[in-house]
Amino acid sequence: MASTISGRRTFFTFLLICTFLSVSTIKVCEAQTKPPTAKGLSYTFYDKSCPKLESIIRKELKKIFKNDVGQAAGLLRLHFHDCFVQGCDGSVLLDGSASGPSEKDAPPNLTLRAEAFKIIEDLRRRLEKSCGRVVSCSDITALAARDAVFLSGGPEYEIPLGRRDGLTFATRNETLANLPAPSSNATTILNSLATKNLDATDVVALSGGHTIGIGHCNSFSDRLFPTQDPVMDKTFGRNLRLTCPTNTTTNTTVLDIRSPNTFDNKYYVDLMNRQGLFNSDQDLYTDKRTRGIVTSFAVNQSLFFDKFVFAMLKMGQLSVLTGKQGEIRANCSVRNADSKSFLTTVVGDMVEQIIQM
C-alpha cells in the first residue's frame, strides 16, 4: 500500500514538473520574436524575380522524400555544414580545384550524402528554367533544409533570402576547426558555437536536427570499444554492437531510435534515457548547463519547435554574402568563369557610376 502511494506521488510530481516546464516555456516562446534580419536579406527577396521559387522547391522535394525520406536529413545536414564553415555561402557545394581539395573533401564532410549535392543542382536547373539565373545555390540550400524539416513532420517557417554564392571554399583545417567531431563534449560544442553568436539554447535546439538521419559506426565506435561507455544505456549499447561488431565496421544506424524518420522531440527523450548515439549528443544531457534545456524540449515539443526555428534563422544568416558580394553560380559545384564574373562586376560598377552622375 505504501509503495503504491509513493508511486502515485512520484507520478504526480513528474506531471507537475512537466506542467510547470510547459507553462513557463510557452510564455518564453510567446514573448520571443524572430532574430534580426541580416543586411541585404529579405523575406520577400524573390517575390518579383522568381515568384514560384518556394513552390518549385517544395513540389520537387515532396516527390523525392516520398521515394526516399532519408534525403531530408541529408539536405538539412548539408545546410548545417555550409553555414558553420565560412558562413552560408554555398562553399560546401564547390568541387576541388588545382589550388587544393574542397570543403566537401575534408573529413567531416565525407559522410555528406552525395545525392544531396545532386538534388541542390537539380533544383537550381529547374529554377533557372523558370526564372532565369537569379536564385543562388546558397539560398536553394537554405530553402531545401527548411522544407526537409517541414516535410518530415517539423515546423513550417519562413526564412529571409538574398544570399549570394561564395567565390572560394574553406581549407581542410578551417573545416575541421568549425565542425566539432561527434566525439566532442558539451564544452567543446558550446565554445565552438559561441564564436558564431549561438547560445546554449541554440546549441541544444540545433542538435535536435539529429531527430532524423543516420550515423556511421566510426562516428561513435569509441563509445563501444574497447569497452562500452558507462553513460550509455546497456541494452542500447548491446544493440549497437550488433550493427557495429568491430571498431572498423562501416555500417550505419539511425540517430533517433524512437522515430528515425520523423522530425519531432523524441531525440531529447533518447538523451534522457541515455540512448544518444554520439557523445556530442549525450553529453548535452550529462552537462548541467544544458541538461535542463534538453528536459524542457523532451516534455514540450512546441517549445523545441519554436527554439529550433529561432536558432535556424540565426544560423542561416551566418556571414552571408549579399548585394554585389559573391555571385549567382551557373553550376552549384563550380565557380563562374572569371572573365564573366569580372565583366559583370565592371559593367555593374559603370552603370552605378553613371546613375550617381
Backbone torsions as a table, in degrees:
resi	resn	phi	psi	omega
1	MET	NA	-46.4	-179.0
2	ALA	-62.5	-38.8	-179.5
3	SER	-67.2	-33.9	178.7
4	THR	-65.9	-44.9	179.0
5	ILE	-63.2	-41.9	179.1
6	SER	-61.9	-41.0	179.5
7	GLY	-63.9	-40.2	179.2
8	ARG	-64.9	-41.0	179.7
9	ARG	-61.8	-42.9	178.8
10	THR	-61.1	-42.9	-179.0
11	PHE	-64.0	-45.9	-179.5
12	PHE	-67.6	-33.9	176.5
13	THR	-62.6	-42.2	178.5
14	PHE	-62.2	-41.7	179.3
15	LEU	-63.3	-40.4	179.0
16	LEU	-63.4	-41.7	178.7
17	ILE	-62.7	-45.2	-179.9
18	CYS	-61.8	-42.6	-180.0
19	THR	-63.9	-43.0	179.5
20	PHE	-61.6	-45.4	179.6
21	LEU	-62.0	-42.3	-177.7
22	SER	-64.2	-47.9	-177.2
23	VAL	-66.6	-46.4	-176.6
24	SER	-66.8	-38.7	-177.9
25	THR	-75.6	-30.1	177.3
26	ILE	-63.5	-38.8	178.5
27	LYS	-61.9	-38.4	177.9
28	VAL	-62.7	-42.3	-178.6
29	CYS	-64.7	-39.9	-177.6
30	GLU	-64.1	-32.1	-178.1
31	ALA	-84.7	-10.9	-174.6
32	GLN	-79.1	141.7	176.2
33	THR	-117.8	174.0	176.6
34	LYS	-68.5	150.5	175.6
35	PRO	-67.2	160.9	-179.8
36	PRO	-56.4	146.0	178.0
37	THR	-88.4	128.6	-178.9
38	ALA	-61.5	146.0	179.6
39	LYS	-58.7	128.6	179.2
40	GLY	100.1	-16.2	177.2
41	LEU	-96.5	156.6	-178.7
42	SER	-156.0	149.0	176.7
43	TYR	-77.5	-7.4	-179.9
44	THR	-123.0	21.4	-169.9
45	PHE	-54.9	-42.1	-175.4
46	TYR	-104.1	13.1	-175.8
47	ASP	-55.2	-36.2	-179.0
48	LYS	-97.5	-41.4	-174.8
49	SER	-78.4	-26.6	179.2
50	CYS	-154.5	70.0	-173.8
51	PRO	-61.6	-24.0	-179.0
52	LYS	-95.3	9.0	-176.3
53	LEU	-46.9	-59.4	-173.1
54	GLU	-68.8	-34.7	179.5
55	SER	-69.7	-34.7	178.5
56	ILE	-64.7	-46.1	-179.2
57	ILE	-65.4	-47.2	-176.6
58	ARG	-65.0	-41.1	-179.7
59	LYS	-60.6	-43.2	-178.8
60	GLU	-69.9	-42.0	-178.5
61	LEU	-67.7	-32.3	176.1
62	LYS	-58.5	-43.3	179.6
63	LYS	-66.7	-41.5	-179.0
64	ILE	-64.6	-47.1	-177.6
65	PHE	-69.2	-27.2	177.9
66	LYS	-64.8	-35.2	178.9
67	ASN	-84.5	-32.7	-178.1
68	ASP	-153.5	92.7	-177.0
69	VAL	-64.9	-20.1	179.2
70	GLY	-61.8	-22.3	-179.8
71	GLN	-68.3	-20.2	177.9
72	ALA	-62.5	-47.1	178.9
73	ALA	-63.9	-35.8	179.7
74	GLY	-63.7	-40.6	-179.5
75	LEU	-73.2	-36.0	177.3
76	LEU	-64.7	-44.6	-179.1
77	ARG	-65.4	-35.6	179.6
78	LEU	-60.6	-41.6	179.2
79	HIS	-65.6	-42.5	176.9
80	PHE	-57.6	-51.0	-175.5
81	HIS	-68.3	-26.2	175.5
82	ASP	-71.1	-50.8	-173.3
83	CYS	-69.8	-36.6	-176.4
84	PHE	-70.4	-21.5	-179.4
85	VAL	-113.1	107.9	175.4
86	GLN	72.0	9.6	178.5
87	GLY	88.1	172.4	-176.2
88	CYS	-81.5	78.3	-174.5
89	ASP	-125.5	10.5	180.0
90	GLY	70.8	14.3	-176.7
91	SER	-67.7	-27.4	180.0
92	VAL	-68.4	-16.0	-178.6
93	LEU	-82.1	-19.2	-174.6
94	LEU	-71.3	139.3	173.6
95	ASP	-76.8	162.3	176.8
96	GLY	-69.6	168.8	-179.0
97	SER	-141.7	-173.7	179.3
98	ALA	-61.8	-23.3	-178.6
99	SER	-77.3	-12.8	177.6
100	GLY	145.8	175.9	179.8
101	PRO	-67.6	153.5	-177.1
102	SER	-87.5	178.3	175.2
103	GLU	-58.9	-40.9	-176.0
104	LYS	-65.7	-15.1	178.7
105	ASP	-90.0	-8.0	179.2
106	ALA	-73.3	146.5	-175.9
107	PRO	-45.8	-45.2	-177.9
108	PRO	-64.3	-20.4	-176.2
109	ASN	-101.6	-0.8	-178.2
110	LEU	-68.0	-20.6	179.6
111	THR	-97.7	5.9	173.2
112	LEU	-65.5	140.8	-176.6
113	ARG	-67.9	126.7	179.3
114	ALA	-59.3	-34.9	-178.6
115	GLU	-64.8	-29.4	-179.4
116	ALA	-62.0	-41.1	178.3
117	PHE	-64.5	-39.4	179.8
118	LYS	-66.6	-38.7	179.9
119	ILE	-63.3	-43.9	179.8
120	ILE	-61.1	-44.5	-179.5
121	GLU	-67.2	-37.4	177.7
122	ASP	-64.6	-40.9	177.6
123	LEU	-63.4	-39.0	179.3
124	ARG	-60.9	-43.9	-179.6
125	ARG	-63.0	-41.7	179.7
126	ARG	-63.8	-40.7	-179.4
127	LEU	-70.3	-37.8	178.4
128	GLU	-65.3	-37.3	178.3
129	LYS	-64.1	-34.7	-177.6
130	SER	-85.0	-37.5	-170.6
131	CYS	-124.5	-6.4	-170.7
132	GLY	88.3	178.5	-178.4
133	ARG	-84.6	83.5	-179.0
134	VAL	-125.8	-17.4	-177.3
135	VAL	-101.0	127.9	-178.7
136	SER	-76.0	155.9	177.1
137	CYS	-66.4	-32.6	179.6
138	SER	-68.3	-37.0	175.4
139	ASP	-68.1	-38.8	178.3
140	ILE	-62.5	-41.8	179.5
141	THR	-62.5	-42.0	179.8
142	ALA	-65.7	-42.9	180.0
143	LEU	-68.7	-37.2	179.0
144	ALA	-64.5	-38.5	177.9
145	ALA	-66.6	-42.2	178.8
146	ARG	-60.1	-45.2	-179.7
147	ASP	-71.5	-29.2	176.6
148	ALA	-61.6	-39.3	178.4
149	VAL	-66.6	-51.9	-176.0
150	PHE	-65.1	-45.6	-175.2
151	LEU	-72.3	-11.1	176.0
152	SER	-105.5	14.6	173.0
153	GLY	110.4	-1.0	-177.7
154	GLY	-87.7	-172.5	-177.0
155	PRO	-71.1	152.1	173.4
156	GLU	-100.2	134.0	-177.8
157	TYR	-155.2	158.6	178.7
158	GLU	-93.8	151.6	175.7
159	ILE	-129.0	145.3	176.7
160	PRO	-72.1	143.6	-176.7
161	LEU	-124.0	170.3	-178.7
162	GLY	125.4	10.6	178.2
163	ARG	-66.0	149.2	173.6
164	ARG	-112.7	159.3	-177.9
165	ASP	-86.4	136.9	179.9
166	GLY	-70.3	157.2	-178.7
167	LEU	-95.9	-10.7	-178.4
168	THR	-135.5	161.5	173.4
169	PHE	-113.4	158.7	-178.0
170	ALA	-76.1	156.6	177.7
171	THR	-76.3	169.0	177.4
172	ARG	-57.2	-45.9	-178.6
173	ASN	-65.3	-38.9	177.9
174	GLU	-64.9	-39.4	179.3
175	THR	-65.2	-46.1	178.6
176	LEU	-61.1	-38.3	-176.7
177	ALA	-71.0	-24.0	-174.2
178	ASN	-107.4	-1.6	177.7
179	LEU	-123.9	91.0	-179.2
180	PRO	-55.4	140.7	-178.4
181	ALA	-71.0	156.4	177.7
182	PRO	-59.5	-20.9	179.8
183	SER	-83.2	-4.0	-177.7
184	SER	-65.3	152.5	174.5
185	ASN	-94.4	177.3	-175.9
186	ALA	-61.7	-36.8	-179.5
187	THR	-60.6	-45.6	179.2
188	THR	-62.5	-44.1	-179.3
189	ILE	-64.3	-47.5	-178.5
190	LEU	-62.4	-43.5	-179.3
191	ASN	-66.4	-39.9	-179.1
192	SER	-65.1	-46.1	-177.3
193	LEU	-78.1	-20.4	176.1
194	ALA	-63.7	-30.1	178.0
195	THR	-68.2	-13.7	179.4
196	LYS	-108.9	18.4	177.8
197	ASN	64.0	32.7	176.8
198	LEU	-110.1	124.1	-176.7
199	ASP	-89.7	-176.1	-175.4
200	ALA	-59.4	-40.3	179.0
201	THR	-64.8	-41.3	177.1
202	ASP	-60.4	-44.0	-177.6
203	VAL	-61.5	-48.0	-178.9
204	VAL	-66.3	-39.0	179.6
205	ALA	-65.4	-46.4	-179.5
206	LEU	-65.8	-33.7	177.1
207	SER	-62.0	-23.0	177.5
208	GLY	-63.8	-10.3	173.7
209	GLY	-60.4	-19.4	178.3
210	HIS	-76.9	8.6	174.1
211	THR	-73.0	-12.9	172.5
212	ILE	-129.2	155.5	175.3
213	GLY	108.7	-176.7	-176.7
214	ILE	-128.5	161.0	175.6
215	GLY	-126.0	145.4	179.4
216	HIS	-88.2	144.5	-175.8
217	CYS	-52.8	-39.5	-177.4
218	ASN	-70.1	-7.7	178.5
219	SER	-83.7	-14.6	179.9
220	PHE	-139.0	11.8	-177.8
221	SER	-61.5	-26.9	178.9
222	ASP	-66.9	-15.5	178.1
223	ARG	-90.0	-7.9	-179.5
224	LEU	-112.3	-30.6	-174.5
225	PHE	-126.6	143.6	-0.6
226	PRO	-73.5	-20.1	175.9
227	THR	-132.2	158.2	-177.8
228	GLN	-71.6	138.7	175.4
229	ASP	-56.4	122.5	-178.2
230	PRO	-62.6	-20.5	177.7
231	VAL	-71.4	-29.0	-176.3
232	MET	-73.7	136.8	174.9
233	ASP	-55.6	132.5	-172.7
234	LYS	-62.0	-45.4	-179.9
235	THR	-64.8	-40.8	177.4
236	PHE	-59.3	-44.3	179.7
237	GLY	-64.4	-42.6	179.4
238	ARG	-62.2	-39.9	178.5
239	ASN	-66.5	-36.9	178.2
240	LEU	-64.2	-34.7	-179.0
241	ARG	-70.5	-18.2	173.7
242	LEU	-71.6	-35.5	178.0
243	THR	-80.4	-36.6	-177.5
244	CYS	-121.4	75.9	-174.9
245	PRO	-68.2	-21.4	177.2
246	THR	-133.7	168.3	-179.6
247	ASN	-80.8	7.0	177.1
248	THR	-118.5	6.9	179.7
249	THR	-64.0	141.5	-178.8
250	THR	-105.3	15.1	-179.4
251	ASN	-71.2	173.6	177.0
252	THR	-130.0	162.0	175.9
253	THR	-147.1	163.8	-176.9
254	VAL	-71.4	150.2	178.8
255	LEU	-79.4	-31.1	-177.9
256	ASP	-123.7	108.9	-173.5
257	ILE	-73.6	-15.6	-176.0
258	ARG	-86.7	-41.7	179.5
259	SER	-149.6	72.3	-171.2
260	PRO	-61.1	-23.4	-176.8
261	ASN	-110.5	8.3	-178.6
262	THR	-118.5	131.1	178.8
263	PHE	-81.3	102.3	-179.7
264	ASP	-147.8	-165.1	-177.0
265	ASN	-97.5	10.7	-176.5
266	LYS	-65.9	-22.8	175.2
267	TYR	-54.9	-40.5	-178.9
268	TYR	-73.4	-30.9	174.1
269	VAL	-65.4	-39.3	175.6
270	ASP	-57.1	-47.0	-177.6
271	LEU	-61.8	-40.3	179.8
272	MET	-66.7	-24.1	178.2
273	ASN	-97.4	12.7	178.2
274	ARG	60.7	37.2	-179.1
275	GLN	-118.9	29.0	173.7
276	GLY	-76.6	137.2	-174.3
277	LEU	-73.9	-53.6	-178.1
278	PHE	-89.7	153.3	174.4
279	ASN	-62.8	-34.9	179.9
280	SER	-64.6	-23.5	175.1
281	ASP	-82.6	-57.9	-172.9
282	GLN	-61.4	-33.4	-177.7
283	ASP	-68.8	-15.3	175.3
284	LEU	-66.7	-27.5	177.2
285	TYR	-90.0	-27.8	178.9
286	THR	-73.0	-39.4	-176.5
287	ASP	-74.6	129.3	-175.7
288	LYS	-65.9	-21.5	-179.7
289	ARG	-72.7	-25.3	-175.5
290	THR	-119.9	-8.9	-177.3
291	ARG	-57.1	-46.0	-178.7
292	GLY	-64.1	-34.0	179.2
293	ILE	-68.4	-43.3	177.0
294	VAL	-57.7	-46.7	-179.0
295	THR	-61.6	-43.7	-178.4
296	SER	-64.5	-34.8	177.3
297	PHE	-72.7	-33.7	-178.7
298	ALA	-67.0	-31.7	-177.9
299	VAL	-99.3	-5.2	-176.6
300	ASN	-144.1	93.0	-177.8
301	GLN	-65.0	-35.4	179.8
302	SER	-61.4	-39.7	177.5
303	LEU	-62.9	-46.3	177.7
304	PHE	-56.9	-47.5	-179.4
305	PHE	-59.0	-45.2	-179.1
306	ASP	-61.5	-46.0	-178.0
307	LYS	-70.8	-32.9	178.3
308	PHE	-65.5	-46.0	179.4
309	VAL	-60.5	-45.2	-179.4
310	PHE	-59.9	-45.4	-179.1
311	ALA	-68.0	-36.4	178.5
312	MET	-66.5	-37.5	178.1
313	LEU	-65.9	-37.1	176.6
314	LYS	-67.4	-49.4	-178.1
315	MET	-63.5	-39.1	-177.0
316	GLY	-68.9	-3.9	178.9
317	GLN	-115.8	13.6	-179.1
318	LEU	-65.8	120.8	173.6
319	SER	45.2	44.2	-179.5
320	VAL	-70.8	151.0	173.4
321	LEU	-99.1	134.7	-178.9
322	THR	-140.4	175.7	176.7
323	GLY	63.1	-117.2	-178.9
324	LYS	-97.6	-0.3	179.1
325	GLN	-71.3	150.9	176.9
326	GLY	60.4	-144.4	-176.8
327	GLU	-159.4	175.4	170.5
328	ILE	-109.7	107.1	-172.5
329	ARG	-68.3	144.5	175.0
330	ALA	-86.1	-12.7	175.7
331	ASN	-150.8	124.0	-172.7
332	CYS	-62.5	-22.0	-176.9
333	SER	-96.6	-1.9	-176.2
334	VAL	-136.0	135.6	174.5
335	ARG	-67.7	145.6	178.2
336	ASN	-60.7	154.7	179.2
337	ALA	-56.2	135.9	-177.1
338	ASP	-55.2	-41.6	-176.9
339	SER	-63.0	-40.5	-178.3
340	LYS	-69.9	-42.3	179.3
341	SER	-64.2	-41.1	-178.5
342	PHE	-66.1	-43.1	-179.3
343	LEU	-62.4	-43.0	179.6
344	THR	-60.3	-42.5	-179.1
345	THR	-65.2	-45.3	-178.5
346	VAL	-62.6	-47.5	-179.6
347	VAL	-61.6	-43.1	179.5
348	GLY	-61.3	-42.5	179.7
349	ASP	-65.3	-39.6	-179.6
350	MET	-65.3	-42.8	179.6
351	VAL	-62.2	-43.0	-179.3
352	GLU	-62.9	-40.4	-179.9
353	GLN	-64.4	-40.5	179.9
354	ILE	-64.2	-42.2	179.5
355	ILE	-61.7	-43.5	-178.8
356	GLN	-64.2	-33.5	179.4
357	MET	-70.3	NA	NA
